[in-house]
Amino acid sequence: QVQLVESGGGLVQAGGSLRLTCAASGSIGTSITMAWYRQPPGKQRDLVALMISGASANDADSVTGRFTISRDNAKNTVYLQMDSLKPEDSAVYYCNMEFVRFGKHAYWGQGTQVTVSS
């Protein structure tokens, strides 16, 4: 059983910063990808940033230059540093990880609310 536990969300004023953390535990296997998605109220869940093992990071145009994804493979943890936050960044943020262990498996975190006030 694999669990992803997120932390770091909250309420912040526009222009502020937050750092999200997502840690995986359990029978994990080999990490392939670690990513962050977000879902504003009434809208679809969209990719924010992605890191593929052994490759560089990719992020959505809307967050380029403001958000930074990083990972600690030894801790099976992914981070999202969010700077210069805007009200339109408000959403529930979900981490997603893919591992290979007797096949490829994808897992989601429980979600953490980020609210940016104007």
C-alpha positions in Angstrom: 0.0 0.0 0.0 1.4 3.4 -1.0 0.3 6.7 0.6 1.1 10.2 -0.4 0.7 12.8 2.3 0.7 16.5 1.4 1.3 19.5 3.6 2.0 23.2 3.3 -1.2 24.7 2.0 -3.0 27.7 3.5 -4.1 31.2 3.2 -1.6 33.8 1.9 -1.8 37.4 0.5 -1.1 38.1 -3.1 2.6 38.3 -3.7 3.4 35.9 -0.9 4.9 32.5 -1.0 4.0 28.9 0.1 5.9 25.6 -0.1 4.0 22.4 -0.6 5.4 19.1 0.4 4.3 15.6 -0.7 5.9 12.5 0.9 5.3 8.9 -0.3 5.4 5.9 2.0 4.8 2.2 1.7 5.8 -0.4 -0.9 6.9 2.2 -3.4 9.2 0.7 -6.0 11.2 2.8 -8.5 10.1 6.4 -9.0 9.2 7.5 -12.5 7.5 10.9 -12.3 6.5 13.3 -9.5 4.1 16.1 -10.3 1.7 18.7 -8.9 -1.8 19.4 -10.2 -4.4 21.9 -9.1 -8.1 22.1 -9.3 -10.0 25.4 -8.8 -13.6 25.2 -7.7 -15.9 24.0 -10.5 -13.0 23.5 -12.9 -10.9 20.6 -14.1 -7.7 19.4 -12.5 -4.7 20.7 -14.5 -1.0 19.9 -14.4 1.1 22.6 -12.7 4.6 21.1 -12.8 6.2 17.7 -13.5 9.6 16.1 -12.9 10.5 12.9 -14.7 13.3 10.9 -13.1 16.6 11.7 -14.8 15.1 14.6 -16.8 14.5 18.3 -16.2 11.4 19.8 -14.9 8.4 21.1 -16.9 5.8 23.5 -15.7 2.6 25.2 -17.0 3.0 28.6 -18.7 0.9 30.2 -16.0 3.4 29.4 -13.3 6.7 29.7 -15.2 9.1 31.8 -13.3 7.0 31.8 -10.1 6.7 28.1 -9.1 9.6 25.6 -8.8 9.2 21.9 -8.5 11.9 19.8 -6.8 12.3 16.3 -5.5 14.3 14.4 -3.0 14.6 10.8 -4.3 16.1 9.5 -1.1 13.0 10.7 0.8 10.5 10.0 -2.0 9.3 13.5 -1.5 8.4 16.2 -4.0 8.1 19.9 -3.3 6.4 22.9 -4.9 7.8 26.3 -4.1 5.3 28.9 -5.0 6.3 32.5 -5.1 4.6 35.7 -6.3 1.3 34.1 -5.7 -1.8 35.5 -7.4 -5.5 35.1 -6.5 -5.9 32.9 -9.6 -3.5 30.4 -8.1 -6.2 29.6 -5.5 -7.1 25.9 -5.8 -6.8 22.5 -4.2 -3.3 21.2 -5.1 -2.7 17.5 -5.5 0.6 15.6 -5.9 0.8 12.7 -8.2 3.6 10.1 -8.3 4.2 7.1 -10.6 6.3 4.2 -9.5 7.3 0.9 -11.1 6.8 -2.2 -8.9 5.4 -5.2 -10.5 4.0 -2.8 -13.1 3.5 0.9 -13.3 1.3 2.5 -10.7 0.1 6.1 -10.2 -0.9 7.5 -6.9 -2.6 10.8 -5.7 -2.2 12.8 -2.6 -5.3 13.9 -0.6 -5.1 17.5 -1.8 -4.2 20.7 0.1 -6.1 24.0 -0.2 -4.2 27.1 -1.3 -6.0 30.3 -1.0 -4.5 33.6 -2.2 -6.3 36.8 -1.1 -6.1 40.0 -3.1 
